[in-house]
Amino acid sequence: MPIYEYACDACGHTLEALQKLSDDPLTDCPSCNAPALRKLVSAAAFRLKGSGWYETDFKSGNKRNVADSGDGGAKSETRKSGDGGGCGGGACGCKSG
């Protein structure tokens, strides 16, 4: 659930509110009761609850990172120039075709 920052244009009070994405934005300032709250643009803040959120947290011993499977996890894909895949055939406007 995201944590949103708000500021009151009337009194300057700032606050953070834990809200669902579907919740309507807050409008009334809890400090002065004026309907002058606005959302601030800030870094995303959210709370991760429960176990298993970050695979490498609190590892001990010889535990291996699941994402590191030894092959780099990358699969190569061979494409021919001009096969309808966008760039490479000049379809995107570049001069590589």
N, C-alpha and C positions, 0 to 999 in steps of 0.2 A: 504494500500500500504506500503510495507516494506521500511525502511530507511537503506541503506547499508553504511558501513564505508570502505573507501579506503585509501591507503597510496602509495606514490610515492617512488619507490626504487632509483630513480635518485637524487631527491632533499629533500626527507623526508616530503614533504607536506602531510597533512592528510585532508580528507574531508568526508562529509556525503552527500549521494545522495538519494532522494526519487524516487524510480523506481518501475515499474510494475514487477511482477514475470516473465513475458515474455520478458522483455527488456534484451538486451545483456549487459554484464558487461562493465563498462567504462574502457578505455585503456589509453587515453591521459590525462596527468596531466595538469590541468588548470593553474598551476603556472609556470612550465618550458616547457610545451608542449612536453615533452618526452613521448613515449609510454611505460611507466613503472609503471602504476597503477596496484595494486593488491587489491583484497578484503581482508578485515581483518575479522577474526573470532571474533565475539563479541556477546553480549546478543541481542536477538531479539528486534528490535524497530519498532513500527508501530504507526500510527495515527488513532484513532477512531474518526470518524466524525458523527455527527447526534445524534439523541436521541435514547434511548433504548439500549445502548450497555451494560451497567452494571445495572442489575435489581435493585440493592439496592442503587444506587447513589442518593443522595439528597432526601431521603425519609423524610417525616415529619409526625407527628401525629401517628395514630394507623394503619399505612399501614403494611400489612403482606407480608413476603417474599413468593413469589409464589412457590419457590422450597420446602418450608416447608409446606407440606400438612397434617402434623399431624401423618402420619403413617411411617415417616422416609424415605419415597420414595423408600424403598427397598422391592423387592418382593423375597420371598424365593423360592428356587427351590430344590426339593428333587431328588437326583440321586442315583441310585443303583450302588454298586461296580461292575465293569466289564461290564457296559452297553455300551461299545464302546465309551465312552466320554473321553478317555485318562487315566489320573491318577486314581488310585483306583483299577484297575484290574491288575496292573502290566504291562500294555501295554507300559508305558513310561519308563520302566526299573527300577522303584522303587521297594521297597520290601513291599509295602502296600497291595499286593494282596494275 
